[in-house]
Amino acid sequence: MRLKEMKIKNFRGYKEETSISFEDGLTGITGRNDAGKSTILEALEIFFNNKSVKIDGDDKNVGSGESEIKISCVFDELSGDVVVDENYPTSFKNEYLLNSNGDIEISKVYKVQKTVSAPAILIRCMHPSIESANDLHSLKLAELKARGKALGIDGEVEDKRVASLWRSAIWKKFDDLQLTDFDLDVSALEKESKNIYKKIEAEMPAFALFKADRESNDSDPEAKNPIQIAVDQAKKSLQKEIDELQEKIEQSVLEVAERTKEKLREMDPALASELYPRFKDKPKWTFNFTLDGEGGVPINKRGSGVRRLVLLNFFRAEAEKVRVEKSSPKVIYAIEEPETSQHPSYQIMLIEALIALSCRPECQILLTTHVPALAGLLPIESIRFIEKDENNTPEITYGSDEVLEKVAISLGVLPESEIASSRGVLLVEGHSDVTFVNHSAEQLKVNGDIENTLSELGIACIPIGGCGNLKHWVSKKLIDQLGLEWGILMDSDLGDPIQNPRNVEKISELKLEGKIAFLTRKREPENYLDPAIFQASHDVNIEYTDTCDAKKKIATALTVRKDDVLERFWPRMTAEQIKERSKYCDDDGVDRYEIEEIIQTVSQLANG
């Protein structure tokens, strides 16, 4: 299941029902301070967990006369068949639990009086309204059997112990069920239908919130939650085995209890008839994880910068985790102001890790920020901009040039200053790519392969973090206003089954628009580095292919930061090495030199 949308009503600053949709991968929520960004993430924490943020009476909107707070979540990407009881499959659709869009929509309604009550849990669904078919989820098995017999369909039920088969047979009895929008209160259902809601809960994503400001305590989730959420994911992936083990334990204990009753019946039949064995509570499978530092000092007792550093590297590790064929449980990581307590370079590393992590099919990333440098890196389609109207009510907007301009102005996202004085612009992904292009041009000119460097031609090489983000949009706006020609060079990310097709699609679209647009033939610029450089400088032989993660291999072998690899070693590349490492053979069998061709083509931007 994927979180598609959330609706909140009468919660803090959101008096009227307000909806926010979420992207498959990353959703960036931006806006000025106190606009209502954190409220979105904290409402989700209350809906999923109600732990690190707990609902209380102060969460009710002060201007509302209503006594209820409503938080709703809509999910899509649903499973087909689900097994509820006796190994008989049914589905959420067949149980009439889907809304008009075919999604599962769950609302938690909290009544606020002196205290906040446990929520009523409602499923918004297109449900039968015809008499004798509109209340089946509220009936016990015995009542379903009686209803079925009264309607004359008991002979059509294959296994009369299975509630879902009785419901299905009864619904099929009617030609027109008169489906209408209905709020089904699943918190008050009988056991037979509650099993269906348990299946829904089991499929819902795990949710982990990392707040910018919180007191340090023994269970501080900021340092603990990253690994603890991994524990939760592991439990979900093994839930079938856990349920089977739990069932065996329960069966074994109940058999002992029944044998005890039988012996008791020999001595006191009346007492034995009064006793019914049952488990008061389901077993709790808890695994409490923590990180201890030197001397056994818990990590949560360290400074906020250290705790956030742990968080940063958890996300970097998750982003680089090897993908496996078996589908992993879904997880939503919600990060409030990732810039908190971190050096600017670390902030950017975290955003880049989160963007990479959001490409994994099992992950959704939600983050809030009002820092221009970070907001500028967010994919355009991911941006949700919150601002308050004249009545101080938060409004959420996205998806148009007008909104993007609002974001850029409000947060101060600016293009690079070199654009205004340039004759043309080459957009690249990062600062190390600027080194890659400019050093290559300088060496090729010295070697006589090209006449001028890009800087001599007045072509600015501008890092924008990737095609399709806010900073790219801002830069492109200024470029268009100045009437400049522009092109783009992106990593192909060959070997990455998710990111590579996306990059190919972006470049193809730009080429159709007549733009100069390149993808590297190899995975990324680090794959063009000559291994002889490392042999000469470190006496280390590092082997890598055109499509492997060369950056990671080099960084690991030399004990340097991945993001420093290109900056440190590309300036050591000679023209001959640059040409040799970018040589390829065209369809006619002629040797060509990719980097030289890119620079020659980009040089045309200076001609307007």
C-alpha positions in Angstrom: 0.0 0.0 0.0 1.2 3.5 -0.8 0.1 6.7 0.9 -1.6 8.7 -1.8 -3.3 11.5 0.1 -4.0 12.9 3.6 -7.0 15.0 4.8 -7.1 16.9 8.1 -9.9 18.8 9.6 -10.2 20.9 12.8 -6.5 20.1 13.6 -4.4 23.0 14.8 -4.3 25.7 12.1 -6.4 23.6 9.6 -10.0 24.4 10.5 -11.7 23.3 7.3 -10.9 20.0 5.7 -7.6 20.3 3.8 -6.1 17.7 1.5 -2.5 17.1 0.5 -1.4 14.5 -2.1 1.9 12.7 -2.0 4.3 11.6 -4.7 5.3 7.9 -5.2 8.9 8.8 -4.2 9.7 12.2 -2.5 7.4 14.9 -1.5 8.9 18.2 -0.3 6.7 20.5 1.8 8.0 24.1 1.8 6.9 27.5 3.0 7.8 30.1 5.6 8.1 29.4 9.3 4.7 28.7 11.0 3.0 28.1 7.7 1.8 24.7 8.8 4.5 22.3 7.4 5.2 20.4 10.6 1.5 20.0 11.3 1.3 17.8 8.2 4.0 15.4 9.4 2.8 15.4 13.0 -0.8 14.6 11.9 0.6 11.6 10.1 2.6 10.5 13.1 -0.6 10.6 15.2 -2.6 8.6 12.5 0.1 5.9 12.2 1.6 5.7 15.7 0.5 8.3 18.2 3.8 7.9 20.0 6.5 10.5 19.4 3.7 13.0 18.8 0.5 12.2 20.8 -2.8 13.9 20.2 -4.2 16.1 23.0 -7.0 18.6 23.5 -4.8 21.6 22.5 -4.6 20.1 18.9 -8.3 21.2 18.3 -8.5 24.3 16.2 -9.2 27.2 18.6 -11.7 28.9 16.2 -13.8 25.8 15.6 -17.0 25.1 17.3 -16.7 21.4 16.6 -15.5 18.9 19.2 -14.0 16.4 16.8 -10.6 16.2 15.1 -10.5 14.2 11.9 -7.3 12.8 10.2 -7.8 10.7 7.1 -5.3 8.8 4.9 -6.0 7.4 1.4 -4.0 4.5 0.1 -3.6 2.9 -3.3 -1.4 0.1 -4.8 -3.5 -2.4 -2.9 -3.1 -6.2 -2.7 -5.4 -8.3 -4.8 -6.5 -11.3 -2.7 -6.3 -11.3 1.1 -6.9 -14.3 3.3 -9.1 -13.4 6.3 -10.2 -16.8 7.7 -9.9 -20.5 7.0 -7.5 -19.9 4.1 -10.3 -18.5 1.9 -9.2 -15.5 -0.2 -11.3 -12.4 -0.5 -10.4 -8.8 -1.5 -11.0 -5.3 -0.2 -13.0 -4.7 -3.4 -15.2 -7.8 -2.9 -15.8 -6.7 0.7 -17.0 -3.3 -0.5 -14.3 -1.4 1.4 -13.0 0.8 -1.4 -14.0 4.5 -2.1 -15.2 5.8 -5.4 -11.7 6.0 -6.8 -10.9 2.4 -5.9 -8.7 3.3 -3.0 -8.8 2.5 0.7 -9.7 5.7 2.7 -9.4 5.5 6.5 -10.4 8.2 8.9 -9.6 8.5 12.6 -12.0 10.7 14.4 -11.0 12.0 17.9 -13.7 13.4 20.2 -12.2 16.2 22.3 -13.9 16.9 25.6 -11.9 17.1 28.9 -9.6 14.5 27.4 -9.2 13.0 23.9 -11.0 9.7 23.4 -9.7 6.8 21.5 -10.5 7.4 17.9 -13.4 6.0 16.0 -12.0 4.3 12.9 -14.0 4.8 9.7 -13.6 3.4 6.2 -15.0 5.6 3.5 -16.4 3.2 0.9 -18.9 2.6 -1.8 -21.1 0.2 0.2 -24.4 -1.6 -0.4 -27.3 0.4 1.0 -30.1 -2.0 0.1 -31.9 -3.5 3.1 -30.6 -7.0 4.3 -27.3 -6.3 2.5 -26.1 -3.0 4.1 -25.1 -4.3 7.6 -23.3 -7.5 6.9 -19.9 -6.4 8.4 -21.7 -5.8 11.7 -23.1 -9.3 12.0 -21.6 -12.2 13.9 -21.2 -15.5 12.1 -24.3 -17.0 13.6 -26.3 -13.9 12.5 -24.8 -14.2 8.9 -26.0 -17.8 8.8 -29.5 -16.8 9.9 -29.6 -14.0 7.3 -28.4 -16.4 4.6 -31.0 -19.0 5.5 -33.7 -16.4 5.5 -32.7 -15.4 2.0 -32.4 -19.0 0.8 -28.8 -19.0 -0.1 -27.3 -21.2 2.6 -26.8 -24.0 0.0 -24.5 -21.8 -2.0 -22.0 -21.3 0.8 -19.1 -23.8 0.3 -17.7 -23.6 3.9 -20.3 -22.4 6.4 -17.5 -21.6 9.0 -16.3 -18.7 6.8 -17.9 -15.3 7.3 -16.6 -13.8 4.1 -18.3 -16.6 2.1 -21.6 -15.8 3.7 -21.3 -12.1 3.0 -20.4 -12.8 -0.6 -23.3 -15.2 -1.1 -25.8 -12.7 0.4 -24.5 -9.8 -1.7 -24.8 -11.9 -4.9 -28.4 -12.5 -4.1 -29.3 -8.9 -5.1 -29.2 -7.6 -8.6 -28.7 -4.0 -7.5 -26.9 -3.4 -4.2 -27.5 0.4 -4.6 -23.9 1.3 -3.7 -23.5 4.7 -1.9 -20.8 6.6 -0.2 -20.7 5.3 3.4 -18.5 5.6 6.5 -18.1 2.1 7.9 -17.2 2.2 11.6 -14.7 -0.6 11.8 -13.8 0.1 15.4 -17.2 -1.3 16.4 -17.3 -4.3 14.1 -17.7 -7.9 15.1 -14.7 -10.3 15.2 -15.5 -11.7 11.7 -15.1 -8.3 10.0 -12.4 -7.0 12.3 -10.1 -9.6 10.8 -10.4 -7.7 7.5 -9.4 -4.4 9.1 -6.4 -6.2 10.7 -5.3 -7.2 7.2 -5.6 -3.5 6.1 -3.5 -2.5 9.1 -0.9 -5.1 8.4 -0.4 -3.8 4.8 -0.2 -0.1 5.8 3.3 1.3 5.5 5.5 1.8 8.6 5.9 5.5 9.4 8.9 7.1 11.0 9.0 10.8 11.9 12.3 12.6 12.6 11.6 16.0 14.2 13.9 19.0 14.1 13.5 19.9 17.8 12.8 17.5 20.6 14.0 17.0 24.1 16.7 14.3 24.6 15.4 11.3 26.6 16.3 7.7 27.1 14.2 6.6 24.1 15.0 9.5 21.8 13.7 8.3 18.4 16.0 10.7 16.4 19.0 8.4 17.0 17.0 5.2 17.7 14.2 5.2 15.2 16.3 4.7 12.0 17.5 1.3 13.2 14.2 0.6 15.1 12.3 1.2 11.9 14.5 -1.5 10.3 13.4 -3.8 13.1 9.7 -3.0 12.3 10.3 -3.7 8.6 12.0 -7.0 9.4 9.0 -7.9 11.6 6.5 -7.1 8.8 8.5 -9.2 6.3 8.3 -12.2 8.7 4.7 -11.5 9.8 3.4 -14.7 8.2 5.9 -16.8 10.1 5.2 -14.9 13.3 1.4 -15.5 12.9 1.9 -19.2 12.2 4.1 -19.5 15.3 1.6 -17.6 17.4 -1.2 -19.8 16.2 0.8 -22.9 17.1 1.5 -21.6 20.6 -2.1 -20.6 21.1 -3.3 -24.0 19.9 -0.9 -25.9 22.2 -1.9 -23.9 25.2 -5.6 -24.2 24.5 -5.3 -28.0 24.2 -3.7 -28.1 27.6 -6.6 -26.0 29.0 -9.2 -28.3 27.4 -7.5 -31.4 28.8 -7.5 -29.7 32.2 -11.3 -28.9 31.9 -12.0 -32.6 31.0 -10.2 -33.8 34.1 -12.1 -31.1 36.2 -15.4 -32.3 34.7 -14.8 -35.7 36.3 -14.7 -34.0 39.7 -17.0 -31.0 39.4 -19.0 -30.8 36.1 -20.8 -27.6 37.0 -17.5 -25.7 37.6 -16.0 -27.1 34.4 -19.0 -25.9 32.3 -18.4 -22.4 33.6 -14.8 -22.2 32.4 -13.9 -21.0 28.9 -10.2 -20.8 28.0 -9.0 -17.7 26.1 -5.9 -15.5 25.8 -6.5 -12.1 27.4 -3.9 -10.4 25.2 -2.0 -11.3 22.0 1.7 -11.8 22.5 3.8 -8.6 22.0 6.9 -9.2 19.8 9.1 -6.3 21.0 12.7 -5.7 20.1 14.0 -2.6 21.7 17.1 -1.3 19.9 19.6 1.4 20.9 23.0 2.7 19.9 25.6 3.0 22.6 28.8 5.1 22.2 32.1 4.8 23.9 31.9 3.9 27.6 28.3 2.8 27.1 26.9 6.3 26.7 23.6 6.1 24.7 23.8 8.1 21.5 20.8 10.1 22.5 22.9 11.7 25.3 25.2 13.2 22.7 24.7 16.5 21.0 22.0 17.1 18.4 24.6 17.4 15.6 25.9 13.9 16.4 22.4 12.5 16.5 21.5 14.0 13.2 24.8 12.7 11.8 23.7 9.2 12.7 20.4 9.9 10.9 22.1 11.3 7.8 24.3 8.1 7.4 21.3 5.8 8.0 19.6 7.3 5.0 22.8 7.2 3.0 23.2 3.5 3.8 19.6 2.8 3.0 19.9 4.6 -0.4 22.9 2.4 -1.3 21.4 -0.9 0.0 21.5 -3.6 -2.5 18.0 -4.2 -4.0 16.6 -7.7 -3.6 14.0 -9.5 -5.6 11.7 -10.1 -2.7 9.5 -7.1 -2.1 10.2 -5.3 1.1 7.6 -3.8 3.4 6.6 -0.3 2.6 8.0 2.5 4.8 7.5 6.2 5.0 10.3 8.4 6.3 9.2 11.9 7.3 12.0 14.3 8.0 11.4 17.7 9.5 14.0 20.3 8.4 17.0 18.0 7.5 19.2 21.1 7.6 19.0 21.2 11.5 22.4 21.0 13.3 24.3 20.1 10.2 27.1 21.6 8.1 25.8 22.9 4.7 27.7 20.2 2.8 26.1 17.5 5.0 22.7 19.0 4.4 23.1 18.6 0.7 24.4 15.1 1.1 21.3 14.2 3.1 19.0 15.6 0.5 20.8 13.8 -2.2 20.6 10.5 -0.2 16.9 11.1 0.4 16.3 11.7 -3.3 18.2 8.5 -4.2 16.3 6.6 -1.4 12.9 7.8 -2.8 13.7 5.9 -6.0 13.4 2.6 -4.2 9.9 1.2 -4.7 9.4 0.3 -1.0 10.1 3.9 0.2 8.3 7.2 0.4 10.0 10.3 1.6 8.3 13.3 3.1 10.4 16.3 4.2 9.9 19.9 5.2 12.4 22.7 4.6 12.5 26.5 4.2 16.3 26.6 3.3 16.7 27.8 -0.3 19.7 25.7 -1.0 17.8 22.5 -0.1 14.5 23.5 -1.5 16.2 24.2 -4.8 17.3 20.6 -5.1 13.8 19.2 -4.8 12.1 17.7 -7.9 9.5 20.2 -9.2 6.7 17.7 -9.2 7.4 16.9 -5.5 6.9 20.4 -4.2 4.0 21.3 -1.9 4.0 25.0 -1.0 2.1 26.1 2.1 1.1 29.8 2.7 -1.5 31.4 4.9 -4.3 33.4 3.3 -5.8 36.7 4.6 -7.8 34.7 7.2 -4.6 33.0 8.5 -5.7 29.7 7.0 -3.0 27.5 5.5 -3.4 26.8 1.8 -1.5 24.1 -0.1 -0.6 24.6 -3.7 1.6 22.9 -6.3 2.0 22.1 -9.9 2.1 25.4 -11.9 4.7 28.0 -12.9 2.9 30.5 -10.7 3.4 28.3 -7.7 7.0 27.6 -8.5 7.6 31.3 -8.8 6.0 31.8 -5.4 8.3 29.2 -3.9 11.4 30.7 -5.4 10.5 34.2 -4.2 9.3 33.2 -0.8 12.3 31.0 0.0 14.9 33.0 -2.0 16.0 30.3 -4.4 18.4 32.0 -6.7 20.2 31.0 -9.9 24.0 31.1 -10.1 25.4 34.6 -10.6 27.5 33.7 -13.6 24.4 33.2 -15.8 23.8 37.0 -16.3 27.3 37.5 -17.8 27.3 34.5 -20.0 26.7 33.9 -23.7 25.4 30.4 -23.1 24.9 28.0 -20.3 25.6 24.3 -19.7 23.6 22.8 -16.9 25.2 20.0 -14.9 24.2 18.0 -11.9 26.8 18.9 -9.3 29.9 21.0 -8.5 32.2 18.1 -9.3 30.7 17.9 -12.8 31.9 21.5 -13.3 35.4 20.3 -12.6 34.9 17.4 -14.9 33.8 19.6 -17.9 36.2 22.6 -17.4 39.3 20.5 -16.7 38.6 18.3 -19.7 38.2 21.4 -21.9 41.5 22.9 -20.6 43.5 19.7 -21.3 42.0 19.2 -24.7 42.8 22.7 -25.7 46.5 22.3 -24.6 46.6 19.1 -26.6 45.3 20.9 -29.7 42.1 18.9 -29.9 39.8 22.0 -29.4 40.4 25.7 -30.1 38.8 27.3 -27.0 37.7 26.3 -23.5 34.1 26.8 -22.6 35.0 29.7 -20.2 36.9 31.4 -23.0 33.7 31.2 -25.2 31.6 32.7 -22.4 29.7 29.5 -21.6 29.0 29.1 -17.9 28.9 25.6 -16.4 26.2 25.7 -13.8 25.4 22.9 -11.2 21.7 22.6 -10.7 21.4 19.2 -8.9 19.5 17.5 -11.7 17.1 18.2 -14.5 13.6 18.9 -13.2 14.2 20.4 -9.8 13.4 23.9 -8.5 16.9 25.3 -8.9 16.9 24.1 -12.5 13.5 25.8 -13.1 14.8 29.1 -11.6 18.0 29.0 -13.6 16.1 28.1 -16.8 13.7 31.0 -16.2 16.5 33.5 -16.0 18.3 31.9 -19.0 15.1 32.3 -21.0 14.6 35.9 -19.8 18.1 36.8 -21.0 17.6 35.0 -24.3 20.5 32.6 -23.8 20.9 29.2 -25.3 21.4 26.4 -22.9 22.2 22.7 -22.8 22.4 20.0 -20.2 24.8 17.1 -19.3 23.5 14.4 -17.0 24.8 11.2 -15.6 23.2 8.2 -17.3 23.2 6.1 -14.1 23.7 3.0 -16.2 23.2 -0.1 -14.0 20.5 1.6 -12.0 17.2 0.0 -13.2 15.1 2.9 -11.7 17.1 6.1 -12.2 18.5 5.3 -15.7 15.2 5.1 -17.5 14.1 8.3 -15.8 17.3 10.1 -17.0 16.9 8.7 -20.5 13.3 9.9 -20.7 14.3 13.5 -19.5 17.1 13.8 -22.1 14.9 12.4 -24.9 12.2 15.1 -24.1 14.8 17.9 -24.2 16.2 16.7 -27.5 12.7 16.7 -29.0 12.6 20.4 -28.0 15.8 21.0 -29.9 18.1 21.3 -26.9 21.7 20.2 -26.6 21.3 17.4 -24.1 23.7 14.6 -23.2 23.8 11.5 -21.1 27.2 10.1 -20.2 27.9 6.8 -22.0 29.3 5.4 -18.8 27.4 5.4 -15.4 28.8 8.8 -14.2 32.0 10.9 -14.5 33.9 8.8 -11.9 33.8 5.8 -14.3 36.0 7.7 -16.8 38.9 8.1 -14.2 42.0 6.2 -15.3 42.9 3.5 -12.7 46.5 4.3 -13.4 46.1 7.5 -11.4 45.4 5.5 -8.2 48.2 3.2 -8.9 50.6 6.1 -9.1 49.3 8.1 -6.1 48.4 5.3 -3.7 50.0 2.1 -5.2 46.5 0.6 -5.3 44.9 -1.3 -8.1 41.2 -0.5 -8.3 39.0 -2.4 -10.9 35.7 -1.1 -12.0 33.5 -1.3 -15.1 31.6 1.3 -17.1 28.3 0.6 -15.3 29.3 -0.3 -11.7 29.4 2.2 -8.8 33.0 3.3 -9.5 32.6 6.3 -7.1 31.9 4.0 -4.2 34.6 1.5 -5.1 37.3 4.3 -5.4 36.2 6.0 -2.2 36.2 2.8 -0.2 39.7 1.7 -1.5 41.3 5.1 -0.8 39.3 6.0 2.3 37.9 9.3 1.0 34.5 10.8 0.8 32.6 9.6 -2.3 31.7 13.2 -3.2 35.4 14.2 -3.1 36.6 11.5 -5.6 36.1 13.5 -8.8 37.2 16.8 -7.4 40.5 15.3 -6.1 41.4 13.0 -9.0 40.0 14.4 -12.3 42.4 17.4 -12.3 45.2 14.7 -12.6 43.8 13.4 -15.9 45.8 14.3 -19.0 44.3 14.9 -22.4 45.4 11.5 -23.6 43.8 9.8 -20.6 40.6 11.8 -21.0 40.4 10.8 -24.7 41.3 7.1 -24.1 38.8 6.7 -21.2 36.0 8.2 -23.3 36.8 6.5 -26.6 34.1 4.5 -28.2 33.5 2.9 -31.7 30.6 4.2 -33.8 28.4 2.2 -36.1 30.9 2.6 -39.0 33.8 1.2 -36.9 35.4 4.6 -36.4 36.9 5.5 -33.1 35.4 8.6 -31.5 36.0 10.5 -28.3 32.9 11.2 -26.2 34.1 14.0 -23.9 35.7 15.9 -26.8 32.5 15.6 -28.8 30.4 16.9 -25.9 32.6 20.0 -25.5 32.7 20.6 -29.2 28.9 20.5 -29.4 28.4 22.6 -26.2 30.7 25.2 -27.8 27.8 26.0 -30.2 25.9 27.6 -27.4 28.1 30.6 -27.7 26.8 31.3 -31.2 23.3 32.0 -29.8 
